[in-house]
Amino acid sequence: MNATLIMAFILILIVVATVITKKLPFNFVLFIAPVLCALILGHSIEETSTFIVEQLDLCSCLHFCISRCLQKPVYSTRSFPLSQQNSETR
């Protein structure tokens, strides 16, 4: 078997074991396990960190774009009856 395939199986087993045992926070495992696997497979720390920073930048950019697209336009939500508007303007 290929070393990458074995590492993928180990990565899946680590994630499943973490979900079942609930010993570590899931987000922590989803960050640390792939980084460790990349380092074990022989990627340099610089290459791995560059990839992580690029992915974080992409996520923050996508989050900003999606939040801007889904944001409702801001209009005045105050609606007064016509009689109150006339009395306030006097």
C-alpha positions as CSV (number, residue, x, y, z in Angstrom):
1,M,0.0,0.0,0.0
2,N,1.0,3.6,-0.6
3,A,2.2,5.6,2.4
4,T,-0.3,8.3,1.7
5,L,-3.2,5.9,1.7
6,I,-2.0,4.4,5.0
7,M,-1.8,7.9,6.5
8,A,-5.3,8.7,5.3
9,F,-6.6,5.6,7.0
10,I,-4.8,6.6,10.2
11,L,-6.2,10.2,10.0
12,I,-9.7,8.9,9.6
13,L,-9.2,6.5,12.6
14,I,-7.9,9.4,14.7
15,V,-10.9,11.6,13.9
16,V,-13.4,8.7,14.5
17,A,-11.7,7.8,17.8
18,T,-11.9,11.4,18.9
19,V,-15.6,11.7,18.0
20,I,-16.4,8.5,19.9
21,T,-14.3,9.1,23.0
22,K,-14.7,12.9,23.2
23,K,-11.4,13.3,25.0
24,L,-10.1,16.2,22.9
25,P,-12.0,19.1,21.3
26,F,-13.0,18.2,17.7
27,N,-11.7,21.4,16.2
28,F,-8.3,20.8,17.8
29,V,-8.1,17.3,16.3
30,L,-9.2,18.6,12.9
31,F,-6.3,21.1,12.9
32,I,-3.5,19.0,14.6
33,A,-4.0,15.6,13.0
34,P,-3.6,16.7,9.3
35,V,-0.6,18.9,10.2
36,L,1.1,15.9,11.9
37,C,0.2,13.7,9.0
38,A,1.7,16.2,6.6
39,L,4.9,16.4,8.6
40,I,5.2,12.6,8.9
41,L,4.7,12.3,5.1
42,G,7.8,14.4,4.7
43,H,6.5,17.9,3.9
44,S,8.5,20.7,5.3
45,I,7.3,22.9,8.2
46,E,7.5,25.9,5.9
47,E,5.5,24.3,3.2
48,T,2.8,23.1,5.7
49,S,2.6,26.5,7.4
50,T,2.3,28.3,4.1
51,F,-0.6,26.0,3.1
52,I,-2.3,26.6,6.4
53,V,-2.0,30.4,6.2
54,E,-3.3,30.4,2.6
55,Q,-6.3,28.2,3.7
56,L,-7.1,30.5,6.6
57,D,-6.9,33.5,4.4
58,L,-9.3,31.9,1.9
59,C,-11.7,31.0,4.7
60,S,-11.7,34.5,6.1
61,C,-12.2,36.0,2.6
62,L,-15.1,33.6,1.9
63,H,-16.6,34.3,5.2
64,F,-16.5,38.1,4.5
65,C,-18.0,37.7,1.0
66,I,-20.8,35.3,2.2
67,S,-21.7,37.5,5.2
68,R,-21.8,40.6,2.9
69,C,-24.1,38.8,0.4
70,L,-26.4,37.5,3.0
71,Q,-26.7,40.7,5.0
72,K,-30.0,42.4,4.6
73,P,-30.1,46.0,3.4
74,V,-30.4,48.4,6.3
75,Y,-33.5,50.6,6.0
76,S,-35.4,52.5,8.6
77,T,-37.6,50.0,10.5
78,R,-39.5,52.7,12.2
79,S,-43.0,53.1,10.8
80,F,-45.2,55.7,12.5
81,P,-48.8,56.3,11.7
82,L,-49.3,59.4,9.6
83,S,-50.9,61.2,12.5
84,Q,-47.8,60.8,14.7
85,Q,-45.5,61.9,11.9
86,N,-47.4,65.1,11.4
87,S,-47.4,65.8,15.1
88,E,-43.7,65.2,15.4
89,T,-42.8,67.5,12.5
90,R,-44.7,70.5,13.9
